[in-house]
Amino acid sequence: MSRIFIISAPSGSGKSTLVNNLMERDRNLLFSVSYTTRQPRGQERDGEQYRFVTRESFEQMIARDEFLEHAQVFGNYYGTHREVIDQGAAQSRDVILDIDVQGARQLRRKIPDAISIFILAPSREELAKRLRARSEDSDETIARRLAGAGREIEDYAQYDYVLVNEDVATASDLLYSIVKAERLRRESPSVTARVEKILASFAAPASERHME
């Protein structure tokens, strides 16, 4: 059974970099490529960071109930397609869902066993600095993102883990450690199966037990 990891963060917190680093270190993870109606930025390519579709196409998918979750953020739709859960199960890989706070609320209700991780910059000043360094947004858009970040951070207590991204290398190690630790949980099916196999090895034949 696949584990579902929900990762959220205010825009500019470094989430994409951390997730990319995680995917490079752990080949047993499947990244869910979200659908969006916004335009590609920089070097983004369809099917990699996002699947870029028209607003009309997205709304048709909503009508067909194809999304696990969807939300509008700054005037654009974002959504997670249902097919990713089946893909993870078929490939025996854990699934990474890179979604915003609104979408995370929906998913926690639908998949209560999902592991949720919230990533944030160490301060408002640092977040503003990172947003400006991207050179992708106008001053007006940056101000709007900062205001939205304050509201998003208020949701931090709803997440299982909170990771402050002060240093990329350290934060990447911590994120990887969270994934590894979750795989060792006692109630994990893979852990249970392995322990049962070890226990079975202690079930010595009756003749051996008599000798003891």
DABELJO-V518999 format. One record per run of one state. SS is the DSSP state (alpha for helix, beta for strand, coil for the rest). FROM is the first residue (numbers start at 1). TO is the last residue. If there is no record, write none. Layout:
ss->SS from->FROM to->TO
ss->SS from->FROM to->TO
//
This chain:
ss->coil from->1 to->3
ss->beta from->4 to->9
ss->coil from->10 to->14
ss->alpha from->15 to->25
ss->coil from->26 to->28
ss->beta from->29 to->32
ss->coil from->33 to->33
ss->beta from->34 to->36
ss->coil from->37 to->45
ss->beta from->46 to->46
ss->coil from->47 to->49
ss->beta from->50 to->52
ss->coil from->53 to->54
ss->alpha from->55 to->63
ss->coil from->64 to->66
ss->beta from->67 to->73
ss->coil from->74 to->75
ss->beta from->76 to->81
ss->coil from->82 to->82
ss->alpha from->83 to->91
ss->coil from->92 to->93
ss->beta from->94 to->98
ss->coil from->99 to->100
ss->alpha from->101 to->110
ss->coil from->111 to->114
ss->beta from->115 to->120
ss->coil from->121 to->123
ss->alpha from->124 to->134
ss->coil from->135 to->138
ss->alpha from->139 to->153
ss->coil from->154 to->155
ss->alpha from->156 to->158
ss->coil from->159 to->160
ss->beta from->161 to->164
ss->coil from->165 to->167
ss->alpha from->168 to->182
ss->coil from->183 to->188
ss->alpha from->189 to->200
ss->coil from->201 to->205
ss->alpha from->206 to->211
ss->coil from->212 to->212
//
